[in-house]
Structures are given as structure tokens and as C-alpha cells.
Amino acid sequence: MRYFSHLDGLSAGALFHRLPATFSQDSPPEVLAMALGATLYSPAVRPRLAEDILRCHAEGVMSMVGCLEDSIRDSEVDEAELNLAHQLRLLARMETGGPLVFVRVRHSDQIYRLADRLGDDLRILSGFVLPKFRPDESGQAGLKAVREIADGSGLPLYAMPVLETPEIAYAETRMPTLLAVRDMLDGNRDRVLAVRVGATDLSSIYALRRTAELTAWDVNVVAGILTDIVNVLARRGGWGGRGGPGSPTAGAGYEVTGPVWEYFSGGERVLKPQLRVTPFEDHDPMLRTKLVRQSLDGLIREIVLDKANGMVGKTVIHPSHAAAVHALSVVSHEEYCDAKAICEDYAGDGGGGVLRSVYMNKMNEVRPHLSWAERTLVRADIFGVAAEGLDFVDFLEASVSSREPVA
């Protein structure tokens, strides 16, 4: 798999200073966690799910989830389990490559049943999403099931717990719960790929739903929850993080993925569009109009805020969202130059100090910026480095023009 491989070679060559690298199911977990990108959820009852997965992959989606939980009715669970197993067997027999595929289960028993039904075709999966994760017997059972299936099959299968329960939402129970979650995940570190957040469930606890003009970070009660999740679970250690340099826990943070964007068409607007005109001036004049019409300016703003707050990737429910997530994941030429200079200086003598940015517009402090730089270079490997002078609009335009117009 390789990001932006759906673009023609000429287009990709003009866009990148450094092309994205290839990755696979067997890549190290720290690579796969960053490589999730826009994770598209699809109900497990879809009658042509295998074909849907391959179609979305051809349009640039690199991770998908077959959902047995909230996206299907309680009365459909048995049918959905059977259909999902059938569709995954079909997918395993298709010779063309596909994305990373996960299954969101309702309870741990479904993990064992699905593994039994798939047999050797279990190889098509990369893991399981564990919704409404709690640091109790249910959470431990989910992690245990993933571990036992992975160990028994010899396959690189991972768990992705979803934090979305009242214990996480309520201020008085949040911190003890998050610390208990961290301890439980640390005990299964080799099987936990990333931590996901359930913004819809968290909002529902307060009878809230953000509009397409607002982001999860604009809803203060939800933003506070997300902030605490990142604070406890995404720490990088190192020079001031958990454990300090040289300790067993230094750098042991988890990637936390961005909350779901649940809108795929626009509606009546109250606020002004959230996309400046200037970045779009030298591009297709209709691109910005299409994005605003479909309220994807809200999605773009939320992705920017996700990144600013330490999250990666995003949960999406429509393939048209992937282009924005991935365009904003490409490392800019300026970011790359700074990150490379910081890492090279630290590798040289490890003495720290201050460097002047190649772009002559900022200082780079080697020690404080080191963990950012290392993580940025991982992202550069996966999503590539933009050619000098290009920005996310160039990648968004190329991705949108490679498929049907934004819908």
C-alpha cells in the first residue's frame, strides 16, 4: 500500500519533494498507527461489502472498519456476523490488494466466532475495534481475545479501543478511569495499535450534537474530554514526558485518532465559511465552492485542530472525506526541513541547542522539538513530503480530480 498511489505518476511526481513509502499489514505497529489515515466505517450488513472495500481503496482509502456495533440494529446482529464473514472470505480470495481492514465488535465473543468462521482467511484482517472500552473485565476480555487469536494464528492482529463511556465523560471519574485504561493498555502494549475516541457517544451523554459548521473542539465539554485523553494516553516521554529519558516508559505514548466526522452533505448555514479564499486562488475556481457547499470546510477545520492537539488520522463515514484527511497529513517542505535538521543535529552530538530554521522564520530547539521532529519524519515516510511551495490545496485538488466531484 502507498498513499496517493491512485494519482497518475506524472501528477504525483510534480506534487512531492519526497514520495510516500509503501507499507503493509506486516509493517511495525508504530508505522501502521500513523498510516491509518481516514478510517472509513461501514455497516457489516452491506451486501457488497467486499466490493465496496476495494472500490474505496482504489479511491485512496487505506483503512476500513466493518461495523457490528452501533451502525446496525440489534435485530441484525446475527445476520451481520454471517454476512461479514462471507464478505471477508470473498475479499481474501480477490487477488487485488486492499486496505487495512478491522472489525468493530459488540463484545469479545464475536472476535472468537469471526476467527472461527474465517479460518485461514483471517489473514485479511488487521485487527478489531473495541467500542465503549472500560478498564474492567469487559475491556480485559476484548484485549485477551485479540491476543489469543493473534498468538494462535501467528498473524499481526491489533486492538483499537474506543473511549466513549460516561466514566470517561464525567469530570469526577475521568482521570482515575483514564489512568486505569492506560495501565491496562500498557499491559498489552504489543497488541494495541491506536486509541480511538467516540465523540458522538460522548456528546450524547450531554444531549449534544455538533453541527456541520462546528468542530468537536468548539463544543467545550467534549473538547475537555478529548484534551484529557490526549494528555494521559498520547504522552511521548523523552524530555519532560512520562518517565523521562532512558526510563522504560519514555516515548511509550499511543497514537490517538481524530473523532468521527458525521456529515456528508451540507445544509443551511449560519456562520461564514471557514476556508480562506487565498489558498484556492490558483486552483480550480469551483473547488472551494464545492467544499463549502458540502460543509467540508468544517471537516477541514476539525482536522487542523485534531493535528494541533496531537491526534492523527480520523474516523469518517463517507469516502469523499478521505481526500481532506490525507491532504492535510502530507508533511510540508518546511516541516520536513525543520524536522530533519533537528534529528540530524541530535544524532550528531546529542548536545541540544538552538538551530535557525532553513526557512529563516523560526528557531528550532533541538531537545524540546525532538519528539515532534521524530514523529513528523514518520508521517513524512507514510504520507510523503510536499514539493517546495505546495500546500494541502494542491493535494486536495489532485485527489478530488482523480475521482468524481466532491459528493
C-alpha positions as CSV (number, residue, x, y, z in Angstrom):
1,M,0.0,0.0,0.0
2,R,1.1,3.5,-0.7
3,Y,-0.7,6.8,-0.1
4,F,-1.6,8.8,-3.3
5,S,-0.9,5.8,-5.4
6,H,-4.4,6.4,-7.0
7,L,-2.9,9.5,-8.7
8,D,-1.2,9.2,-12.0
9,G,2.6,9.1,-11.9
10,L,3.0,12.5,-13.6
11,S,0.8,14.2,-11.1
12,A,2.4,12.5,-8.1
13,G,5.9,13.3,-9.3
14,A,5.0,17.0,-9.5
15,L,3.4,17.2,-6.1
16,F,6.1,15.6,-3.9
17,H,9.6,16.5,-2.8
18,R,9.7,13.0,-1.3
19,L,7.2,10.3,-2.3
20,P,5.3,8.3,0.3
21,A,6.8,5.0,1.1
22,T,5.0,1.7,0.8
23,F,3.7,-0.2,3.9
24,S,1.8,-3.4,4.5
25,Q,-0.1,-5.3,7.3
26,D,3.3,-6.6,8.4
27,S,4.8,-3.1,8.9
28,P,5.8,-2.1,12.5
29,P,2.8,-1.1,14.6
30,E,4.1,2.5,15.0
31,V,4.0,2.8,11.3
32,L,0.6,1.3,10.9
33,A,-0.8,3.5,13.6
34,M,0.2,6.6,11.7
35,A,-0.8,5.0,8.4
36,L,-4.4,4.6,9.3
37,G,-5.3,7.9,7.8
38,A,-9.0,8.3,7.2
39,T,-10.6,5.2,8.7
40,L,-13.9,4.6,6.9
41,Y,-16.6,2.7,8.8
42,S,-19.2,0.6,7.0
43,P,-22.1,-1.4,8.4
44,A,-21.4,-5.1,8.3
45,V,-24.8,-5.8,6.7
46,R,-23.8,-4.3,3.4
47,P,-24.5,-6.9,0.7
48,R,-21.5,-6.0,-1.4
49,L,-19.0,-5.0,1.3
50,A,-16.0,-6.7,-0.3
51,E,-16.5,-4.8,-3.5
52,D,-17.1,-1.6,-1.5
53,I,-13.8,-2.1,0.3
54,L,-11.8,-2.5,-2.9
55,R,-13.6,0.5,-4.6
56,C,-12.9,2.8,-1.6
57,H,-9.3,1.5,-1.6
58,A,-8.9,2.4,-5.3
59,E,-10.0,6.0,-4.4
60,G,-7.3,6.3,-1.7
61,V,-8.8,4.9,1.5
62,M,-6.1,2.9,3.4
63,S,-8.1,1.6,6.4
64,M,-11.7,0.4,6.8
65,V,-13.8,-1.0,9.6
66,G,-16.7,-3.5,9.2
67,C,-19.1,-2.5,12.0
68,L,-21.1,-4.9,14.1
69,E,-22.0,-2.3,16.7
70,D,-23.9,1.0,16.6
71,S,-24.3,1.1,12.8
72,I,-26.6,-1.9,12.7
73,R,-29.8,-2.7,14.5
74,D,-29.9,-5.1,17.4
75,S,-32.1,-7.4,15.4
76,E,-29.5,-7.5,12.6
77,V,-26.5,-8.8,14.6
78,D,-26.7,-12.5,13.7
79,E,-27.3,-11.6,10.0
80,A,-24.4,-9.1,10.1
81,E,-22.0,-11.6,11.6
82,L,-22.7,-14.1,8.9
83,N,-22.6,-11.5,6.1
84,L,-19.4,-10.0,7.4
85,A,-17.6,-13.4,7.5
86,H,-18.9,-14.1,3.9
87,Q,-17.7,-10.7,2.6
88,L,-14.3,-11.1,4.2
89,R,-13.8,-14.5,2.7
90,L,-14.7,-13.1,-0.7
91,L,-12.2,-10.3,-0.1
92,A,-9.5,-12.7,0.9
93,R,-9.9,-14.5,-2.4
94,M,-9.7,-11.5,-4.6
95,E,-6.2,-11.2,-5.9
96,T,-6.1,-7.4,-5.9
97,G,-4.6,-5.6,-2.8
98,G,-6.8,-3.9,-0.3
99,P,-6.6,-1.6,2.7
100,L,-6.1,-2.4,6.3
101,V,-9.3,-4.0,7.5
102,F,-10.7,-4.1,11.0
103,V,-13.9,-5.2,12.6
104,R,-15.8,-3.3,15.3
105,V,-17.4,-5.8,17.6
106,R,-20.0,-5.5,20.3
107,H,-18.4,-8.0,22.7
108,S,-15.4,-10.3,22.8
109,D,-17.3,-13.4,21.9
110,Q,-17.7,-12.0,18.3
111,I,-13.9,-12.0,17.9
112,Y,-13.7,-15.7,18.6
113,R,-16.7,-16.5,16.4
114,L,-15.4,-14.4,13.4
115,A,-11.9,-16.0,13.7
116,D,-13.5,-19.5,13.6
117,R,-15.7,-18.6,10.6
118,L,-12.8,-17.1,8.7
119,G,-10.2,-19.8,9.3
120,D,-7.2,-19.2,7.1
121,D,-8.9,-16.1,5.6
122,L,-8.4,-14.4,8.9
123,R,-5.2,-13.1,7.3
124,I,-7.4,-10.4,5.6
125,L,-7.9,-8.6,8.9
126,S,-5.5,-6.3,10.7
127,G,-7.4,-6.3,14.0
128,F,-10.5,-5.4,16.0
129,V,-12.1,-2.2,17.3
130,L,-13.3,-2.4,20.9
131,P,-16.1,0.1,21.4
132,K,-17.2,1.5,24.8
133,F,-13.9,0.4,26.3
134,R,-13.7,0.2,30.0
135,P,-10.8,-0.8,32.3
136,D,-12.7,-3.7,33.7
137,E,-13.5,-7.4,32.8
138,S,-15.1,-6.4,29.5
139,G,-12.1,-4.4,28.4
140,Q,-9.7,-7.1,29.5
141,A,-11.8,-9.8,27.7
142,G,-11.5,-7.9,24.4
143,L,-7.8,-7.5,24.7
144,K,-7.4,-11.1,25.7
145,A,-9.4,-12.3,22.7
146,V,-7.3,-10.3,20.3
147,R,-4.1,-11.6,21.9
148,E,-5.2,-15.2,21.8
149,I,-6.4,-15.1,18.2
150,A,-3.2,-13.3,17.2
151,D,-0.9,-15.7,19.1
152,G,-2.8,-18.8,17.8
153,S,-2.8,-17.7,14.2
154,G,0.7,-16.1,14.1
155,L,-0.9,-13.0,12.4
156,P,-0.2,-9.4,13.2
157,L,-3.6,-8.6,14.7
158,Y,-4.2,-5.5,16.8
159,A,-6.8,-4.0,19.1
160,M,-8.1,-0.4,18.8
161,P,-10.1,0.5,22.0
162,V,-12.6,3.3,21.7
163,L,-13.0,5.7,24.6
164,E,-16.6,6.9,24.8
165,T,-18.3,5.9,28.0
166,P,-19.8,8.0,30.8
167,E,-16.8,7.2,33.1
168,I,-14.6,9.0,30.6
169,A,-17.0,11.9,30.1
170,Y,-17.7,12.7,33.7
171,A,-15.2,15.1,35.3
172,E,-15.2,13.3,38.7
173,T,-14.4,9.9,37.2
174,R,-12.4,10.8,34.1
175,M,-8.9,10.9,35.4
176,P,-9.0,7.7,37.5
177,T,-10.6,5.9,34.5
178,L,-8.0,7.2,32.1
179,L,-5.2,6.1,34.3
180,A,-6.7,2.7,34.7
181,V,-7.2,2.4,30.9
182,R,-3.5,3.4,30.4
183,D,-2.4,0.7,32.9
184,M,-4.5,-1.9,31.1
185,L,-3.2,-0.9,27.7
186,D,0.4,-0.8,28.8
187,G,0.0,-4.4,29.9
188,N,-1.0,-5.3,26.3
189,R,1.3,-2.7,24.5
190,D,2.3,-5.0,21.7
191,R,-1.3,-5.6,20.7
192,V,-2.7,-2.1,21.0
193,L,-2.4,-0.2,17.7
194,A,-4.1,3.1,18.5
195,V,-6.7,4.6,20.7
196,R,-9.9,5.9,19.1
197,V,-12.4,8.4,20.6
198,G,-16.2,8.3,20.3
199,A,-17.2,11.9,20.0
200,T,-20.7,11.0,19.1
201,D,-21.3,8.9,22.2
202,L,-19.5,11.4,24.4
203,S,-21.7,14.2,23.0
204,S,-24.9,12.1,23.5
205,I,-24.2,11.9,27.3
206,Y,-24.9,15.6,27.4
207,A,-27.7,15.5,24.7
208,L,-25.4,17.4,22.3
209,R,-24.7,17.1,18.6
210,R,-22.3,19.5,16.9
211,T,-23.5,21.0,13.6
212,A,-21.5,20.8,10.3
213,E,-20.3,24.3,11.0
214,L,-18.7,23.5,14.3
215,T,-15.9,21.1,15.3
216,A,-15.6,18.8,18.3
217,W,-13.1,21.3,19.6
218,D,-15.8,24.0,19.6
219,V,-18.0,22.0,22.0
220,N,-16.2,22.8,25.2
221,V,-17.4,19.9,27.3
222,V,-16.3,17.4,24.5
223,A,-13.0,19.3,23.9
224,G,-12.1,18.9,27.6
225,I,-12.6,15.2,27.4
226,L,-10.5,14.9,24.2
227,T,-7.8,17.0,25.8
228,D,-7.6,14.8,28.8
229,I,-7.5,11.6,26.7
230,V,-4.5,13.0,24.7
231,N,-2.9,14.2,27.9
232,V,-2.9,10.8,29.5
233,L,-2.5,8.5,26.6
234,A,-0.5,10.3,23.9
235,R,2.5,11.4,26.0
236,R,5.8,10.8,24.2
237,G,8.1,10.7,27.3
238,G,11.6,11.9,26.5
239,W,12.5,15.3,27.7
240,G,9.7,16.0,30.2
241,G,7.2,13.3,29.4
242,R,6.3,10.2,31.3
243,G,9.3,8.6,32.9
244,G,11.9,10.8,31.5
245,P,14.7,9.9,29.1
246,G,16.1,6.3,29.5
247,S,13.1,5.1,31.6
248,P,11.1,2.0,30.5
249,T,8.1,4.2,29.7
250,A,9.8,7.0,27.9
251,G,8.2,7.6,24.5
252,A,5.5,5.0,25.2
253,G,2.5,7.1,24.2
254,Y,-0.3,5.8,22.0
255,E,-1.5,7.4,18.8
256,V,-5.0,8.9,19.4
257,T,-7.1,9.2,16.3
258,G,-9.4,12.1,15.4
259,P,-13.1,11.9,16.2
260,V,-15.7,10.9,13.6
261,W,-16.9,13.5,11.1
262,E,-20.5,12.5,10.6
263,Y,-21.7,14.9,7.8
264,F,-21.6,14.1,4.1
265,S,-23.8,16.9,2.7
266,G,-24.4,20.5,3.5
267,G,-27.4,22.3,5.0
268,E,-28.5,25.8,5.9
269,R,-25.5,27.9,7.1
270,V,-25.5,30.3,10.0
271,L,-21.7,31.0,10.2
272,K,-19.4,32.2,7.5
273,P,-17.4,29.6,5.5
274,Q,-14.2,28.6,7.4
275,L,-11.9,28.4,4.4
276,R,-9.9,31.4,3.3
277,V,-10.1,32.3,-0.3
278,T,-6.4,33.0,-0.8
279,P,-5.1,29.3,-0.8
280,F,-7.6,28.5,-3.6
281,E,-6.9,31.4,-5.9
282,D,-4.5,29.5,-8.2
283,H,-6.7,26.4,-8.4
284,D,-9.9,25.2,-9.8
285,P,-12.3,28.0,-9.0
286,M,-15.1,25.6,-8.2
287,L,-13.0,23.5,-5.7
288,R,-13.6,25.9,-2.7
289,T,-17.3,26.3,-3.7
290,K,-17.8,22.5,-3.7
291,L,-16.1,22.1,-0.3
292,V,-18.2,24.9,1.3
293,R,-21.4,23.6,-0.3
294,Q,-20.9,20.2,1.2
295,S,-19.8,21.7,4.6
296,L,-16.4,20.1,4.2
297,D,-14.8,23.3,5.3
298,G,-16.0,22.2,8.8
299,L,-14.2,18.9,8.3
300,I,-11.0,20.6,7.2
301,R,-11.0,22.9,10.2
302,E,-11.6,20.0,12.6
303,I,-8.7,18.0,11.0
304,V,-6.4,21.1,11.5
305,L,-7.5,21.2,15.2
306,D,-7.1,17.5,15.6
307,K,-3.5,17.8,14.4
308,A,-2.8,20.8,16.6
309,N,-4.0,18.9,19.6
310,G,-1.8,15.8,19.0
311,M,-4.2,13.5,17.1
312,V,-3.6,11.6,13.9
313,G,-6.0,10.3,11.2
314,K,-9.7,10.4,11.6
315,T,-12.9,8.3,11.7
316,V,-15.0,9.0,8.6
317,I,-18.3,7.7,7.3
318,H,-18.0,8.7,3.6
319,P,-15.1,8.1,1.2
320,S,-15.2,11.7,0.0
321,H,-13.8,12.7,3.4
322,A,-10.5,10.8,2.9
323,A,-9.1,13.3,0.4
324,A,-9.1,16.1,3.0
325,V,-7.7,13.9,5.8
326,H,-4.8,12.7,3.6
327,A,-4.1,16.1,2.0
328,L,-3.6,17.6,5.5
329,S,-1.5,14.6,6.5
330,V,1.2,15.3,3.9
331,V,4.3,16.9,5.6
332,S,5.1,20.3,4.2
333,H,8.5,21.0,2.8
334,E,9.1,23.5,5.7
335,E,8.1,20.9,8.4
336,Y,10.3,18.3,6.8
337,C,13.4,20.6,6.6
338,D,12.9,21.6,10.3
339,A,12.3,18.0,11.5
340,K,15.3,16.6,9.5
341,A,17.7,19.3,10.8
342,I,16.6,18.7,14.4
343,C,17.0,14.9,14.2
344,E,20.4,15.2,12.4
345,D,21.7,17.7,14.9
346,Y,20.6,15.5,17.9
347,A,22.1,12.4,16.3
348,G,25.4,14.3,15.8
349,D,26.3,15.1,19.3
350,G,23.0,15.0,21.3
351,G,24.0,18.2,23.0
352,G,20.9,20.1,22.2
353,G,21.0,23.8,21.5
354,V,19.1,26.1,19.1
355,L,19.1,26.0,15.2
356,R,17.8,28.6,12.8
357,S,15.1,27.2,10.5
358,V,16.1,26.7,6.9
359,Y,13.0,28.9,6.2
360,M,14.6,31.7,8.3
361,N,11.3,32.2,10.2
362,K,11.6,30.4,13.5
363,M,14.0,28.8,15.9
364,N,14.3,25.1,16.4
365,E,15.3,24.0,19.9
366,V,16.7,20.5,19.5
367,R,15.7,18.9,22.7
368,P,12.2,20.3,23.2
369,H,11.3,19.8,19.5
370,L,12.9,16.3,19.1
371,S,9.8,14.2,19.8
372,W,7.8,16.4,17.3
373,A,10.6,16.0,14.7
374,E,10.8,12.3,15.1
375,R,7.0,11.9,14.8
376,T,7.0,14.2,11.8
377,L,9.6,12.1,9.9
378,V,7.4,9.0,10.5
379,R,4.5,10.9,8.9
380,A,6.8,12.0,6.1
381,D,7.6,8.4,5.3
382,I,3.9,7.4,5.1
383,F,2.3,10.5,3.5
384,G,5.3,12.0,1.7
385,V,6.7,15.5,1.7
386,A,5.2,18.2,-0.4
387,A,7.3,19.9,-3.1
388,E,8.5,23.3,-2.1
389,G,5.8,25.9,-2.5
390,L,2.9,23.5,-2.5
391,D,0.3,23.1,0.2
392,F,-2.7,20.9,1.2
393,V,-4.9,22.5,-1.5
394,D,-2.7,21.1,-4.2
395,F,-3.1,17.6,-2.9
396,L,-6.8,18.0,-2.2
397,E,-7.3,19.2,-5.8
398,A,-5.3,16.4,-7.3
399,S,-7.2,13.8,-5.2
400,V,-10.6,15.2,-5.9
401,S,-9.9,15.4,-9.6
402,S,-8.8,11.8,-9.6
403,R,-12.4,10.7,-8.7
404,E,-15.9,12.0,-9.0
405,P,-16.5,15.5,-7.8
406,V,-16.9,16.0,-4.0
407,A,-20.3,14.5,-3.1
